[in-house]
Amino acid sequence: MKAGWLVIALCTIADGAPKLEIAAPATFDEPCNQPAMAAPDLPAVATPRACKHHALDGFRTALAAQRAHTAAHPLRVSWFGDSLTADDQITNGLRHRLAGLVGDGGPGFVFGAPPHPFCQHRAIARSVSEEWTVHGISAPIAADRLLGLGGSTETEAGGTLRFVPTTAVTSIELHYLAQPSGGSLELVADGTQVTKLDTSAAMKKSMFLEVELPAGTKAIEFRARGRVRLFGASFEARSGAVVDNLGIVNATVKAMHDHNMKEHWHNQLAHRAPDLVVIMYGTNEAEWLAPGSSMEQHEKLLGELLATARAAVPEAACLVISPLDQLDWHDEKMPPRASIPAMVEAQHRAATAHGCAFWDTYAWMGGKGSSSSWYKYGLIVKDFQHPTSEGADRIAEALFAGLTN
């Protein structure tokens, strides 16, 4: 299927001002994930045959099972990205729409503490005591480069993390590091201890512990004593849809590649077992990368990230979403940022090479210079990079329609 078609209508509203209407659902360039077969007498030549498995089929299968009430766990979407993801507007829009279709599966995976002060999660309220130190791919980096799915929280003397989900949650799975001289971690639901674990071990090792919560639990606390390190926790119901917001402000493909140990991230993602992995980077890189060797490196690093994700969850679907159009506000003439078309092409090639679907949001929103129109109609903020709440909702609506129709 060809990505990037757009329907725009200028409609006159009550005050006579035109309003931008974006009506097109997302369409995806979706490669076939079935390996080509070789003829017996020509081992070096691939013989084409009908494709039986496309890049998004893993998500479609999981969605069908959720709708048929035969799924063993909630429908899981794990979305990695930069500030366009980190504010949780696009992801929350998708979360609500999927919940309307198959039910609310809970907030999903949540960092113990935000890996950047402006990272948000709109499906859960979170408070963090001052004793915790935060690491992330764009924050102070942990010396051992063990960041879980993208960030970690640790304390040397003890501290408390408190969470209040906006919807019912039936279980929590803790993602933590067992380590020498590790302390204890108590999980408390509405003031009552549910479990207490010892995080000490002879060697560092990633660990997971799933805990059932009492019915009707409203507030959950993690109370640490001594040296404790958390990668986060997943908050889920027994069924429904979950969208993990794993976006981090100032994140880049290179930072994700360099600052979180590859094997460790692979194992964390494999354990999380999402049905759809979404990768949306490029907002930051577009400001300093240019067509040529630097863009080639971006394509290479993105490809390595996608290869790791595909190896971690081979049955899952994989989707790369391009950066939006940007205006170069460093130039007083505010021209369209020249790096974006080359970045879109590079990301498209990387996605195709690794069997991931690709959504060209740059073309979908109108292509070169379209962020100017988006700003005029209140869909993008004054930096011509980040969507407003309404713009984010348009993106979420288009993506939901593309994934579910």
ChimeraX attribute file (.defattr): number of C-alpha atoms within 10 A of each C-alpha:
attribute: neighborCount
match mode: 1-to-1
recipient: residues
	/A:1	9
	/A:2	11
	/A:3	17
	/A:4	21
	/A:5	15
	/A:6	18
	/A:7	12
	/A:8	13
	/A:9	12
	/A:10	11
	/A:11	12
	/A:12	11
	/A:13	9
	/A:14	7
	/A:15	6
	/A:16	8
	/A:17	11
	/A:18	13
	/A:19	15
	/A:20	17
	/A:21	13
	/A:22	18
	/A:23	13
	/A:24	20
	/A:25	22
	/A:26	24
	/A:27	23
	/A:28	24
	/A:29	20
	/A:30	22
	/A:31	20
	/A:32	19
	/A:33	18
	/A:34	14
	/A:35	12
	/A:36	14
	/A:37	12
	/A:38	13
	/A:39	12
	/A:40	9
	/A:41	7
	/A:42	9
	/A:43	10
	/A:44	9
	/A:45	12
	/A:46	12
	/A:47	12
	/A:48	11
	/A:49	10
	/A:50	8
	/A:51	12
	/A:52	10
	/A:53	13
	/A:54	16
	/A:55	27
	/A:56	25
	/A:57	20
	/A:58	18
	/A:59	23
	/A:60	17
	/A:61	15
	/A:62	23
	/A:63	24
	/A:64	15
	/A:65	16
	/A:66	21
	/A:67	16
	/A:68	10
	/A:69	13
	/A:70	11
	/A:71	17
	/A:72	11
	/A:73	18
	/A:74	26
	/A:75	27
	/A:76	26
	/A:77	26
	/A:78	24
	/A:79	22
	/A:80	23
	/A:81	24
	/A:82	24
	/A:83	24
	/A:84	24
	/A:85	25
	/A:86	26
	/A:87	20
	/A:88	23
	/A:89	24
	/A:90	24
	/A:91	28
	/A:92	23
	/A:93	22
	/A:94	25
	/A:95	28
	/A:96	18
	/A:97	18
	/A:98	22
	/A:99	18
	/A:100	12
	/A:101	14
	/A:102	19
	/A:103	20
	/A:104	25
	/A:105	26
	/A:106	29
	/A:107	26
	/A:108	26
	/A:109	27
	/A:110	24
	/A:111	26
	/A:112	29
	/A:113	26
	/A:114	24
	/A:115	27
	/A:116	22
	/A:117	11
	/A:118	11
	/A:119	20
	/A:120	26
	/A:121	22
	/A:122	17
	/A:123	20
	/A:124	17
	/A:125	13
	/A:126	21
	/A:127	14
	/A:128	16
	/A:129	12
	/A:130	11
	/A:131	16
	/A:132	22
	/A:133	15
	/A:134	25
	/A:135	24
	/A:136	27
	/A:137	28
	/A:138	19
	/A:139	17
	/A:140	13
	/A:141	17
	/A:142	17
	/A:143	8
	/A:144	9
	/A:145	20
	/A:146	25
	/A:147	28
	/A:148	25
	/A:149	26
	/A:150	25
	/A:151	30
	/A:152	29
	/A:153	25
	/A:154	23
	/A:155	20
	/A:156	16
	/A:157	13
	/A:158	19
	/A:159	20
	/A:160	19
	/A:161	20
	/A:162	19
	/A:163	19
	/A:164	18
	/A:165	19
	/A:166	14
	/A:167	17
	/A:168	19
	/A:169	26
	/A:170	19
	/A:171	19
	/A:172	20
	/A:173	18
	/A:174	22
	/A:175	26
	/A:176	25
	/A:177	25
	/A:178	22
	/A:179	19
	/A:180	14
	/A:181	15
	/A:182	20
	/A:183	22
	/A:184	17
	/A:185	25
	/A:186	17
	/A:187	22
	/A:188	19
	/A:189	20
	/A:190	14
	/A:191	11
	/A:192	11
	/A:193	14
	/A:194	15
	/A:195	13
	/A:196	14
	/A:197	12
	/A:198	15
	/A:199	22
	/A:200	18
	/A:201	14
	/A:202	10
	/A:203	10
	/A:204	14
	/A:205	15
	/A:206	16
	/A:207	14
	/A:208	16
	/A:209	11
	/A:210	13
	/A:211	14
	/A:212	13
	/A:213	18
	/A:214	14
	/A:215	10
	/A:216	12
	/A:217	18
	/A:218	16
	/A:219	18
	/A:220	22
	/A:221	22
	/A:222	21
	/A:223	18
	/A:224	26
	/A:225	18
	/A:226	17
	/A:227	20
	/A:228	27
	/A:229	26
	/A:230	26
	/A:231	28
	/A:232	23
	/A:233	19
	/A:234	21
	/A:235	24
	/A:236	27
	/A:237	21
	/A:238	16
	/A:239	22
	/A:240	24
	/A:241	29
	/A:242	32
	/A:243	29
	/A:244	26
	/A:245	30
	/A:246	26
	/A:247	28
	/A:248	29
	/A:249	24
	/A:250	19
	/A:251	25
	/A:252	23
	/A:253	25
	/A:254	17
	/A:255	14
	/A:256	24
	/A:257	16
	/A:258	13
	/A:259	22
	/A:260	23
	/A:261	15
	/A:262	18
	/A:263	12
	/A:264	17
	/A:265	23
	/A:266	22
	/A:267	19
	/A:268	21
	/A:269	21
	/A:270	17
	/A:271	13
	/A:272	20
	/A:273	18
	/A:274	27
	/A:275	26
	/A:276	25
	/A:277	25
	/A:278	24
	/A:279	27
	/A:280	22
	/A:281	27
	/A:282	25
	/A:283	22
	/A:284	17
	/A:285	21
	/A:286	22
	/A:287	17
	/A:288	9
	/A:289	20
	/A:290	17
	/A:291	14
	/A:292	9
	/A:293	10
	/A:294	13
	/A:295	21
	/A:296	17
	/A:297	14
	/A:298	21
	/A:299	22
	/A:300	18
	/A:301	19
	/A:302	26
	/A:303	21
	/A:304	17
	/A:305	21
	/A:306	24
	/A:307	19
	/A:308	20
	/A:309	24
	/A:310	21
	/A:311	14
	/A:312	21
	/A:313	21
	/A:314	15
	/A:315	17
	/A:316	24
	/A:317	26
	/A:318	30
	/A:319	23
	/A:320	26
	/A:321	23
	/A:322	25
	/A:323	25
	/A:324	27
	/A:325	31
	/A:326	28
	/A:327	23
	/A:328	20
	/A:329	16
	/A:330	10
	/A:331	10
	/A:332	7
	/A:333	9
	/A:334	14
	/A:335	15
	/A:336	21
	/A:337	20
	/A:338	18
	/A:339	19
	/A:340	27
	/A:341	20
	/A:342	17
	/A:343	23
	/A:344	24
	/A:345	15
	/A:346	21
	/A:347	28
	/A:348	21
	/A:349	17
	/A:350	24
	/A:351	28
	/A:352	19
	/A:353	13
	/A:354	21
	/A:355	22
	/A:356	30
	/A:357	26
	/A:358	30
	/A:359	28
	/A:360	25
	/A:361	25
	/A:362	22
	/A:363	19
	/A:364	23
	/A:365	24
	/A:366	20
	/A:367	19
	/A:368	19
	/A:369	19
	/A:370	20
	/A:371	27
	/A:372	20
	/A:373	15
	/A:374	20
	/A:375	19
	/A:376	14
	/A:377	16
	/A:378	16
	/A:379	22
	/A:380	22
	/A:381	17
	/A:382	16
	/A:383	13
	/A:384	24
	/A:385	21
	/A:386	22
	/A:387	24
	/A:388	18
	/A:389	16
	/A:390	15
	/A:391	21
	/A:392	23
	/A:393	19
	/A:394	22
	/A:395	24
	/A:396	23
	/A:397	20
	/A:398	20
	/A:399	22
	/A:400	19
	/A:401	16
	/A:402	15
	/A:403	17
	/A:404	12
	/A:405	7
